[in-house]
Amino acid sequence: MPKQTFFNLPYDKKEKITLAAYEIFTNEEYEKVSIRSITGKAEISIGSFYKYFDDKDDLYLYLLSNIEKKIYAKEKEKTGYFLMNSEVIPIEEICTPEEIEFNRTWYRAPIEVMMKFYFGKYSKELNSNVMDELVELKNSGKLKDSVDIDFIFHIYATSMFNILIYFRDNNITDVNEKLKMKINYYTELFLKGILKTE
């Protein structure tokens, strides 16, 4: 996660760093992106970069997490639920062109970076709304009595990693095919496994 010094920056400076990172990560392979290239594009010193972020992964995952939060918020705003929403809003209706292009780099990111995202602090923060929704479903009596929400939350977060690895291992690149497979998993397997039948 970024350090407080980053959050204390004026909006224009944060935006310059963000847009520079979008451009660099979008146009270069992840492994070839350097702190020097990011700082050069953002017109900040390398020392300043390390006052804001721990490393390249930290910046990348922060930016990706922000886009995911934006998507989640819009989908929840539309239906009142994120988990139980099978209608996905096209990303073009939510994100800027720069955010969309940057978001697409996720499928090329190193597995080690993905693991930091799905098994670390970013997962807990990003998916906190999922935990809130699970608590809400439990309190309203919609979850099966046997469901342990901490366990289900862990399964939810880590299944996203496994789905991504499946797509990579099987060279599934079509956006619509990936979306259909994810929706089928969450509605047909995940939700049916935890929700009471009415």
N, C-alpha and C positions, 0 to 999 in steps of 0.2 A: 504494500500500500504506500502511496506517496507520503512524504513527511509533511508535517504541518507547514513548513516553509513554502511548499508548493501551493497549498491552499491559501496561504496568506498573500500570494502574488496578485497583482491587479488582473482583472479579467483578460485584458488584451495580451498580456504576457503569457498567461496560461494557454490562451487560444493559439498563440503563435507556436508554442511548444507542441501543442496537440496537432495542429495542422502540419507542422514539419514532420512529426512522427508518422502521421497518416501517410504522407507522401513517401517517406523513406521506406517504411515497412511494406507499402503497396508495391513499390517498384524494385525492391531488392529481395533476394532470398533472405530468410530470417538470419541464417548463420553469417551472412555477409554484412548485415547491418552493424555499424559500429557506433559507439557513443560519440565519437568524433564527428561522424556524418550527421547525426541527429543534432548535436550542439551547433555545428556549423550552419545547418539549415535554420535552426531556431534562433541563431545569433546570441547564444549564451556560452559561457565558459564551461569547460569540463568540470571544474570545481563546483560551479553552480548546479550542474546536473546532479552531482552526488549529494548536494544539499536537499534536492527535491525527491530523488529516487535512489533505491539501493543499487539498481543495475538496469540493464536493458529489459530483462524479463518483467521487472516491476512496472516500468512505464507501459510496456505492451499490454500486460494483463489489466492494468488500471484502465486503459483506454477501451479495451475489449469489454470489460465489465460494465463500464458506463453505457456502452451501446446496448448491451444485453438488458440492463436495467431500464433503459428507455423503451425497448421493445416490450418487456414484461409489463411496464406501467401502462402502456397504451392498450395492450390486450386486456389487462384487468379492468381498465377504465371502460372498455367497450361492453364487457359481459358481466363484470363483477367478480369473475373468477379467472385465474390463470390456469390452474391445473385442469379444470373441467371444461376448458374452452377448446373446442375442436376446430373452430374457425380461425385460421391464422390471417392476420392482417398483412398484406404485402409490405415488405421492408421499405419499399419505395414510398409508401405513405407515412412512414415514421422517421426515417433517417435521411441525412443529407447524402449527396453522391459520394463525398469523401468518406463518410462513415460506412457506407455500403461497400466501397472498394476495400477499405481497411478490414471490415468484418470478414470479407472473403478470404483474407490471408490466413484465417484461423485453420483452414483445412490443410495448410502447408506448414504450419508451425511444428517445431520439434516436439516429439512425444513428451520429453522432460518438461517442457513449458506447459503442455496440456495437463500433465499430472499436477503441476503446481496450482493450476486453475481449479481442477476438479476435486483435489484432495487437500487443499489448504485453506488459508484464510479467505481467499477470494470466493471460494465455493460457499462458505458459511455466510458471508456478507451478501453475495449476489442472490443466493437462494433463501434468504431470510423471509421473503414474501411467501415462498412455498411452505416453509415451516408455519408461518402465521395462518396460511390457508388450511393446512392439516389440522392445526389446533381448532380453528373455526369449524371444520367439518366434524371433528371429534366432539366438540362441545354441543353441536346441533344434532348429534346422534346419527349422522350420515355414514360414519366409518364403522366397519365391522368391530365388534367388541374386542376381538383378539389383536387388533392392530396396535403395534407399538410405534408411535409417531417418530421417535428418534431413529428407530431402525429403518422405517419406511423413508424418512428423509435421507438417510445415508444411501439407501438403495436407489432413490431417485437421482441424487447428485452423481453417484458413481456410474449409473446406467448411461448417463449422457456421454461419459468418457468412452464406455464400451461401444456405444452406437457409433461414435466418431471413428474409433479404431476399426470397426467393422467396415465402415464406408471406405476408409483408406486401404485396408487389406484387400477389399474386393473392387477397388477402383470405381466406386460409385460416385459420380461427379454431378449428375443431373440434379439440379436444385429441387425440381418437383418430385422426383423419385425419392430423394432423401427426406423431403418433407412428408410425403405420404407414408413412408416407412416409420418415421418418428411418431406421427399421429396415430398410426395403427398400433404401435407398441403401447403408447400411453393410454389410449382409449380402450383397446381390447385386452391388454394384459395388465398393465399397471393399475388403472382405475378400477377395473372389474375385480381385481384382487383385493382392493381395500374398501370399496364402497358396499354398503348394504344394498341388497336387491329390494326394490319396492314392489 
